[in-house]
Amino acid sequence: MGKMLFFIFDEMTDYEVTFISHLLSSEAGKEIITISYEDKMIKGRSGFLYKPDKLVKDVLNYNVDGLIITGGWYGEVKPELIELINKIYLEGKLVGGICGAGTVF
């Protein structure tokens, strides 16, 4: 079973990512690991609350199959996220940005 990272943040457009995470976990057998900059509850645009599994800085050396950045991106781009994106991309693995995240990265 491989691992997929999902970067989550306040005001993310969570409905854009729930179906993808469902397919990756139930159909493709991937372990979903949510990551964020801080260890705090994240409130999506739907009003649902999410608790990140790990911090971005703590997964830099993880062996993963890919990274998905949730849509609705208006946040700060920190160096540890750029480092993670570059690492996964240079390994030839999936890096995906949904909607607004795709225009930032």
C-alpha positions as CSV (number, residue, x, y, z in Angstrom):
1,M,0.0,0.0,0.0
2,G,1.4,3.4,-1.0
3,K,0.9,6.7,0.7
4,M,-0.6,9.9,-0.6
5,L,-0.2,13.3,1.1
6,F,-3.0,15.8,1.0
7,F,-2.0,19.4,2.0
8,I,-4.9,21.0,3.9
9,F,-5.4,24.6,5.1
10,D,-8.1,26.9,6.5
11,E,-10.9,27.7,4.0
12,M,-9.8,24.9,1.6
13,T,-12.4,23.9,-0.8
14,D,-12.8,20.5,0.8
15,Y,-15.5,19.2,-1.5
16,E,-13.0,19.2,-4.3
17,V,-10.8,16.7,-2.6
18,T,-13.1,14.3,-0.8
19,F,-14.0,12.2,-3.8
20,I,-10.3,12.0,-4.9
21,S,-9.3,10.8,-1.5
22,H,-12.1,8.3,-1.5
23,L,-11.0,6.8,-4.8
24,L,-7.3,6.7,-3.8
25,S,-8.0,5.0,-0.5
26,S,-10.8,2.6,-1.3
27,E,-10.2,1.9,-5.0
28,A,-6.4,2.2,-5.2
29,G,-5.5,1.1,-1.7
30,K,-3.5,4.2,-0.8
31,E,-3.0,5.4,2.7
32,I,-4.2,9.1,2.9
33,I,-2.0,11.3,5.1
34,T,-3.3,14.9,5.6
35,I,-0.6,17.5,6.2
36,S,-0.6,21.1,7.2
37,Y,1.8,23.8,8.4
38,E,0.5,23.7,12.0
39,D,-0.9,21.1,14.4
40,K,-4.3,22.7,14.7
41,M,-7.9,22.1,13.5
42,I,-8.5,23.1,9.9
43,K,-11.9,24.5,8.9
44,G,-12.9,23.8,5.3
45,R,-15.3,26.0,3.3
46,S,-18.0,23.4,4.0
47,G,-17.7,24.1,7.7
48,F,-16.3,20.7,8.5
49,L,-13.2,20.5,10.7
50,Y,-10.1,18.4,9.9
51,K,-7.2,17.5,12.0
52,P,-4.0,17.1,10.0
53,D,-2.2,13.8,10.5
54,K,1.3,15.3,10.2
55,L,3.1,18.6,9.7
56,V,4.7,19.4,6.3
57,K,8.1,19.7,7.9
58,D,7.8,16.2,9.4
59,V,7.1,14.4,6.1
60,L,10.0,15.7,4.0
61,N,11.7,12.3,4.1
62,Y,8.6,10.1,3.8
63,N,8.4,7.7,0.9
64,V,5.1,8.6,-0.8
65,D,3.4,8.1,-4.1
66,G,2.3,11.7,-4.4
67,L,1.0,15.0,-3.1
68,I,-2.3,16.6,-3.7
69,I,-2.7,20.3,-2.8
70,T,-6.4,21.1,-2.0
71,G,-8.2,23.8,-4.0
72,G,-9.1,27.2,-2.6
73,W,-5.5,28.2,-2.1
74,Y,-5.0,31.7,-0.8
75,G,-2.4,31.0,1.9
76,E,1.2,31.5,2.5
77,V,3.7,29.5,0.6
78,K,6.3,28.4,3.0
79,P,9.8,27.0,2.1
80,E,9.0,23.5,3.5
81,L,6.1,23.1,1.2
82,I,8.2,24.1,-1.8
83,E,10.9,21.7,-0.7
84,L,8.3,18.9,-0.4
85,I,6.8,19.6,-3.9
86,N,10.3,19.7,-5.5
87,K,11.3,16.4,-3.8
88,I,8.2,14.5,-4.9
89,Y,8.3,16.0,-8.4
90,L,12.0,15.2,-8.9
91,E,11.3,11.6,-7.8
92,G,8.9,11.4,-10.7
93,K,5.9,11.0,-8.5
94,L,2.5,12.7,-8.7
95,V,2.1,16.3,-7.7
96,G,-1.3,17.7,-8.1
97,G,-2.9,21.1,-7.4
98,I,-6.7,21.4,-7.5
99,C,-8.3,24.5,-8.9
100,G,-6.7,27.6,-7.3
101,A,-3.7,25.6,-6.0
102,G,-2.8,24.8,-9.6
103,T,-2.4,28.4,-10.5
104,V,-0.1,29.1,-7.5
105,F,2.2,26.1,-8.0
